[in-house]
Amino acid sequence: MTTVSKACSATHAGMPDPRHAAAQQARSDDPRVRTVVRMEAHPTPATPKPWQTWAISILVALMPLSFSSDLRLKVVPTGLLFLTGLALLIGCAGTRRSFRVAWPPVTAALLMTGFVIINVLVHRLGWRPLDRPGHILLFLATAACFSLPLRMRLVWVGFSLTAIALGATGIVQHHVLGIDRAYGLNGGASASIELATILLGLSAIALVQFLAPSTRHWEKLVHVVAMTLGMYGALLTQSRGPLLAFAPIFMLLVLLHAQRTDRWRSGVLLAGAVCVIAAAATFSMRHELVSRFEAIAPEVASFDHRRDASGAVRERLEMWRTAVRAFATHPVAGIGAGQFADYSRQEIAAGRSNPIIGRYNQPHNEYLEAAAAGGIPGLLVLLAVFLVPLRYFARRVLDTDDEIALPASIGVALIGLYMLCALTDSVFYRMMTQSFYFFLVLGLALRIGWLSRSDNA
């Protein structure tokens, strides 16, 4: 793959910087300046070979599927993209310029990486909690591949095919195998929330591409099928948090499309149609998903941490109580990354927490997890990881160039989905959802950085 970086370097060699154009023009207008004509031939810009672009685009398209599978082959696309990204970072000035344009999301990711490492060292936790910063650095390198002229139509279709495959897997698990809550291909029965988050993220991407005016008719068909199966597969997981989080994100994407294209009527009709279909699908699962939603209010009203703390909602409330207490007693340094389980057991032994939460490793709230593990600095770092890239994308969602506006809309949708899901789950505790977030957020930020560079104008 090193030939890609060589081609990339050649592509940008000898290209003038338009920022110096005015000064060069002023000098050339000065009669005292003698014009010098260089005799050597002008270099012809080189580009990555077609097969290289296609190969990298296919690998990028396969990444969401690799996050969602437990097959060992899933390391192949990640490893190849990582090596390609390193080669681009070392050998391609254009890639480095793209990183400079996308510095806010990159800086936020590096901030989380550094903070976790410092937290682990301060609390002397060993090497295991370093999985998170290791994966973030991995996806910082793979993001460099988005600074190439990827076949984005292929990438988007590949993402939608993954949504179709995962949605179909959920249908088979629920309706054929009789599994109550579909969990997909990775993580076992406890991975329902992860599957729902991934499926809804892919559904948001499919929605953006379906609405895009430049999308071809056959591609629209693929994306609408992906959106349908993705959302239905998420329903079959019966994960309330991601489903509730997706509703405002869906409406936001429809409104952004209407604002960009001034097609308000079609946007309202689409939103209404999807709401009707989603409601019908939800109420068709009367004895499953609806009963879970109906249980929320009674569990909250009857919660008593000393006696009645059983049930998914009550257990979350008890975990949140414990996490708040950890933050209150360790507001500066926190209790340490990944130490919630040990802290909970100590609180249970002291009689301050209900024993029912002893089986949980994280408090099912990313904000409380960050505050408990890292104190005030940990919470601020988490907010930066969400809000800094959100601002980066939000400034570009109404760009006149769809090549920039559509990835920006996807970035806003994905970050918004994760910020809402983080209220009821630790989205970065689970490697599947963490990988999906950083791969896409950093990759799309670099994609926009590549498109926004002055030498691509």
C-alpha positions in Angstrom: 0.0 0.0 0.0 3.0 2.3 0.2 2.5 3.1 -3.5 -0.6 4.9 -2.5 1.4 7.4 -0.4 3.8 7.8 -3.3 1.0 8.6 -5.7 -0.5 10.9 -3.2 2.7 12.8 -2.8 3.1 13.1 -6.5 -0.4 14.4 -6.8 0.3 17.4 -4.7 3.9 18.1 -5.8 4.5 21.4 -7.4 1.0 22.7 -6.8 1.0 26.5 -6.1 -0.6 27.8 -2.9 -3.4 30.1 -3.8 -2.8 32.1 -0.6 0.4 33.4 -2.2 -1.2 34.2 -5.6 -1.8 37.9 -4.8 1.8 38.4 -3.7 3.1 36.6 -6.8 0.8 38.7 -9.0 2.1 42.0 -7.4 5.7 41.0 -8.0 5.0 40.1 -11.7 3.5 43.5 -12.3 6.6 45.3 -11.0 8.6 46.3 -14.1 11.8 45.9 -12.1 11.1 42.2 -11.7 12.5 40.1 -14.5 10.3 37.2 -15.5 12.2 33.9 -15.4 10.8 31.0 -17.4 11.8 27.6 -16.2 12.8 25.3 -19.0 12.1 21.9 -17.4 8.8 20.2 -18.2 5.9 20.8 -15.8 5.3 17.7 -13.6 2.1 15.8 -14.4 0.1 15.2 -11.3 -0.2 11.5 -10.4 -3.2 9.9 -8.7 -3.7 6.6 -6.9 -4.2 3.8 -9.4 -7.9 2.9 -10.0 -7.5 -0.6 -8.4 -6.0 1.0 -5.3 -8.9 3.4 -4.9 -11.4 0.6 -5.4 -9.6 -1.7 -3.0 -9.4 0.9 -0.2 -13.1 1.9 -0.8 -14.2 -1.7 -0.4 -12.2 -2.1 2.8 -13.8 1.1 4.2 -17.3 -0.2 3.2 -16.6 -3.4 5.1 -15.6 -1.8 8.4 -19.1 -1.6 10.0 -19.6 -5.3 9.2 -16.3 -6.1 10.8 -17.3 -4.2 14.0 -20.5 -6.3 14.1 -19.0 -9.7 13.6 -16.9 -12.0 15.9 -15.1 -13.7 13.0 -11.3 -13.4 13.1 -11.3 -12.3 9.5 -12.6 -8.9 10.7 -9.1 -7.8 11.6 -8.1 -7.9 7.9 -9.8 -4.7 6.7 -8.9 -2.9 9.9 -5.2 -4.0 9.6 -4.9 -3.1 5.9 -6.5 0.3 6.4 -4.3 1.0 9.4 -1.1 0.3 7.4 -2.4 2.4 4.5 -3.2 5.2 6.9 0.2 5.1 8.4 1.8 5.2 4.9 -0.3 8.2 4.0 0.5 10.1 7.2 4.2 9.5 6.6 4.4 10.0 2.8 1.5 12.2 1.8 1.5 16.0 2.4 -2.1 16.2 1.3 -3.2 13.8 4.0 -1.3 15.8 6.6 -3.0 19.0 5.4 -6.4 17.3 5.7 -5.6 16.5 9.3 -4.8 20.1 9.9 -8.1 21.2 8.5 -9.9 18.6 10.6 -7.8 19.4 13.7 -10.8 20.0 16.1 -12.2 16.4 16.0 -8.6 15.0 15.8 -7.6 17.0 18.9 -10.7 15.8 20.8 -9.8 12.2 20.1 -6.2 12.7 21.1 -7.4 14.5 24.3 -9.4 11.4 25.3 -6.5 9.1 24.5 -4.1 11.1 26.6 -6.5 11.5 29.5 -7.2 7.8 29.7 -3.5 7.0 29.7 -2.9 9.5 32.5 -5.8 8.2 34.5 -4.5 4.7 34.2 -1.0 5.7 35.3 -2.3 7.8 38.2 -4.4 5.0 39.6 -1.9 2.3 38.6 -4.4 0.1 36.8 -2.1 -1.9 34.6 -2.4 -2.3 30.8 -5.9 -3.6 30.3 -7.8 -0.2 30.5 -5.6 1.0 27.7 -7.8 -0.7 25.1 -9.8 2.4 24.6 -6.9 4.8 23.8 -5.3 2.1 21.6 -8.4 1.8 19.5 -8.8 5.5 19.2 -5.2 5.8 17.9 -6.0 2.9 15.5 -8.9 4.8 14.0 -7.0 8.0 13.9 -4.6 6.2 11.5 -7.4 4.6 9.4 -9.1 8.0 9.1 -6.2 9.0 6.8 -7.6 6.7 4.1 -10.6 9.2 3.8 -8.1 11.7 2.4 -8.0 9.7 -0.8 -10.5 10.0 -3.7 -12.6 7.1 -2.4 -15.5 5.7 -4.3 -18.0 7.1 -1.9 -21.1 5.6 -3.7 -19.5 2.2 -3.1 -18.9 3.0 0.6 -22.4 4.2 1.2 -23.9 1.1 -0.6 -21.6 -1.1 1.4 -22.8 0.4 4.7 -26.4 -0.1 3.6 -25.7 -3.7 2.7 -24.3 -4.2 6.2 -27.5 -2.8 7.6 -29.6 -5.2 5.5 -27.5 -8.1 6.6 -27.7 -7.2 10.3 -31.4 -6.4 10.1 -32.0 -9.8 8.4 -30.0 -11.5 11.1 -32.2 -9.9 13.8 -35.3 -11.0 12.0 -34.1 -14.6 11.8 -33.0 -14.6 15.5 -36.4 -13.2 16.7 -39.0 -14.7 14.3 -37.3 -18.0 13.4 -35.0 -18.9 16.3 -37.4 -17.5 18.9 -34.8 -15.3 20.6 -36.6 -12.6 22.6 -34.1 -9.8 22.0 -32.1 -10.0 18.8 -28.4 -9.5 19.4 -26.7 -9.9 15.9 -23.4 -11.5 15.1 -21.1 -10.2 17.9 -21.1 -10.2 21.7 -23.8 -12.8 22.4 -27.1 -12.2 24.1 -25.8 -9.1 26.0 -25.1 -7.2 22.7 -28.7 -6.1 22.0 -28.0 -2.5 22.8 -24.8 -2.5 20.7 -26.7 -4.0 17.7 -29.5 -1.4 18.0 -27.0 1.5 18.1 -25.1 0.2 15.1 -28.3 -0.5 13.1 -29.7 2.9 13.8 -26.5 4.7 12.9 -26.4 2.8 9.6 -30.1 3.7 9.1 -29.3 7.3 9.6 -26.6 7.1 6.9 -29.0 5.3 4.6 -31.6 8.0 5.1 -29.2 10.8 4.2 -28.2 8.9 1.0 -31.8 8.1 0.1 -32.7 11.8 0.3 -29.6 13.0 -1.6 -30.6 14.3 -5.1 -27.5 12.8 -6.7 -28.2 9.3 -5.5 -29.1 6.9 -8.4 -32.4 5.1 -8.5 -31.0 1.6 -7.8 -29.0 3.1 -4.9 -32.1 4.7 -3.4 -33.7 1.3 -3.5 -30.8 -0.3 -1.6 -30.8 2.6 1.0 -34.5 2.5 1.6 -34.4 -1.3 2.1 -31.4 -0.8 4.5 -33.3 1.9 6.4 -36.4 -0.3 6.7 -34.5 -3.5 7.8 -32.1 -1.5 10.0 -34.9 0.2 12.0 -37.0 -3.0 12.2 -33.9 -4.9 13.4 -33.3 -2.3 16.0 -36.9 -2.7 17.2 -36.3 -6.5 17.5 -33.5 -5.8 20.0 -36.1 -4.1 22.3 -33.4 -1.6 23.4 -35.4 1.4 24.5 -32.6 3.9 24.8 -31.3 3.8 21.2 -34.9 3.7 19.8 -35.9 6.8 21.8 -32.7 8.5 20.8 -33.2 7.8 17.1 -36.6 9.5 16.8 -35.3 13.1 17.1 -32.2 12.3 15.0 -34.5 11.1 12.2 -36.6 14.2 12.3 -33.4 16.4 12.3 -32.1 14.7 9.1 -35.4 15.2 7.4 -35.5 18.9 8.4 -31.9 19.4 7.2 -32.8 17.9 3.9 -35.8 20.1 3.6 -33.8 23.2 4.5 -31.0 22.4 1.9 -33.4 21.5 -0.9 -36.4 23.7 0.0 -38.6 20.5 -0.4 -40.6 20.8 2.8 -43.7 19.0 1.5 -41.8 15.8 0.6 -39.9 16.0 3.9 -43.1 16.1 5.9 -44.7 13.3 3.9 -41.6 11.1 4.4 -41.5 11.8 8.1 -45.3 11.1 8.5 -45.0 7.8 6.5 -42.1 6.6 8.5 -43.8 7.5 11.8 -46.9 5.5 10.8 -44.9 2.5 9.7 -42.7 2.6 12.8 -45.8 2.9 15.1 -47.5 0.0 13.4 -44.3 -2.2 13.7 -44.0 -1.2 17.4 -47.5 -2.0 18.3 -47.4 -5.3 16.4 -44.9 -6.3 19.2 -47.5 -5.5 21.9 -46.3 -8.2 24.3 -42.6 -7.4 23.9 -41.4 -3.9 23.1 -44.5 -1.9 24.1 -44.6 -3.7 27.5 -41.0 -2.6 28.1 -41.9 1.0 27.4 -45.0 0.8 29.6 -42.8 -0.5 32.5 -40.7 2.6 32.6 -43.0 4.9 34.7 -44.0 2.2 37.2 -40.4 1.2 37.8 -39.4 4.8 38.4 -42.3 5.5 40.7 -41.7 2.3 42.8 -37.9 2.5 43.0 -36.5 2.0 46.5 -32.8 1.3 46.6 -33.1 -0.5 49.9 -35.7 -3.0 49.0 -37.1 -2.9 45.4 -34.3 -2.3 42.9 -35.0 -5.1 40.5 -35.8 -4.4 36.8 -33.9 -2.8 34.0 -35.0 0.8 34.9 -34.6 0.4 38.7 -31.2 -1.2 38.3 -30.1 1.7 36.2 -31.3 4.2 38.8 -29.4 2.3 41.5 -26.2 2.3 39.4 -26.6 6.0 38.7 -26.9 6.6 42.5 -23.7 4.7 43.0 -21.9 6.5 40.2 -22.9 9.9 41.5 -21.6 9.0 44.9 -18.3 7.9 43.3 -18.1 11.3 41.6 -19.0 13.2 44.7 -16.3 11.5 46.8 -13.6 11.6 44.1 -14.4 14.8 42.1 -10.8 15.5 40.9 -9.1 12.2 40.0 -12.1 9.9 39.9 -12.0 6.2 40.9 -10.1 5.1 37.8 -11.0 3.9 34.4 -13.0 0.6 34.5 -13.2 0.5 38.3 -16.9 0.9 38.6 -17.5 -2.8 39.4 -14.9 -2.8 42.2 -16.3 0.4 43.6 -19.9 -1.0 43.5 -18.8 -4.1 45.4 -17.3 -1.9 48.1 -20.5 0.1 48.4 -22.6 -3.0 48.5 -20.4 -4.4 51.3 -20.8 -1.1 53.2 -24.6 -1.2 52.8 -24.8 1.9 50.7 -25.8 0.2 47.4 -28.3 -2.5 46.6 -26.6 -5.9 45.9 -28.5 -6.3 42.6 -26.0 -4.1 40.8 -23.1 -6.2 41.8 -23.1 -7.9 38.4 -22.6 -4.7 36.3 -19.2 -3.4 35.2 -20.4 0.1 34.2 -23.3 2.4 35.3 -25.1 2.4 31.9 -24.7 6.2 31.5 -21.6 7.4 29.7 -21.6 10.8 31.4 -21.7 9.3 34.9 -19.2 6.7 33.9 -16.8 9.5 32.8 -17.4 11.6 35.9 -17.0 8.6 38.3 -13.9 7.3 36.5 -12.1 10.6 35.8 -13.8 13.2 38.0 -14.5 16.7 36.5 -11.7 16.4 34.0 -13.1 13.1 32.7 -16.5 14.5 32.2 -15.1 17.6 30.4 -13.0 15.3 28.1 -16.1 13.3 27.2 -18.1 16.4 26.4 -15.3 17.6 24.2 -15.3 14.2 22.3 -19.0 14.9 21.6 -19.3 18.6 21.2 -16.1 19.6 19.4 -16.7 17.3 16.3 -20.4 18.2 16.5 -19.6 21.9 16.0 -17.2 20.9 13.2 -19.9 19.1 11.3 -22.7 21.4 12.2 -21.0 24.4 10.5 -21.0 22.4 7.2 -24.5 20.8 7.1 -25.9 23.5 4.9 -22.9 23.8 2.6 -23.8 24.3 -1.1 -21.6 21.3 -2.0 -23.4 18.0 -1.2 -20.1 16.3 -1.1 -19.4 18.2 2.1 -23.0 18.7 3.4 -24.0 15.0 3.3 -21.0 13.7 5.3 -21.5 16.6 7.7 -25.1 15.7 8.2 -24.1 12.1 8.9 -21.6 13.3 11.4 -24.2 15.4 13.2 -26.7 12.5 13.2 -24.2 10.0 14.5 -22.9 12.2 17.3 -26.4 13.2 18.3 -27.5 9.6 18.4 -24.5 8.7 20.7 -25.1 11.7 22.9 -28.7 10.6 23.5 -27.8 6.9 23.8 -25.1 7.9 26.4 -27.9 8.9 28.8 -28.9 5.3 29.3 -25.8 3.3 28.3 -22.0 3.5 28.4 -21.5 3.7 24.6 -17.7 3.8 24.8 -17.5 1.0 27.3 -18.5 -1.4 24.5 -15.8 -1.8 21.9 -18.2 -2.4 19.1 -20.0 0.9 19.4 -16.8 2.8 20.3 -15.1 1.6 17.2 -18.1 2.5 15.0 -18.1 6.0 16.5 -14.5 6.9 16.1 -14.1 5.3 12.7 -16.9 7.3 11.2 -16.5 10.6 13.1 -12.8 10.8 12.4 -13.1 9.4 8.9 -15.8 11.8 7.9 -13.9 14.7 9.4 -10.9 13.8 7.3 -13.1 13.4 4.3 -14.5 16.9 4.7 -10.9 18.2 5.4 -9.7 16.7 2.2 -12.6 18.2 0.2 -12.1 21.6 1.9 -8.4 21.9 1.2 -7.5 24.9 -0.9 -5.7 22.7 -3.4 -9.0 20.8 -4.1 -11.0 23.9 -4.6 
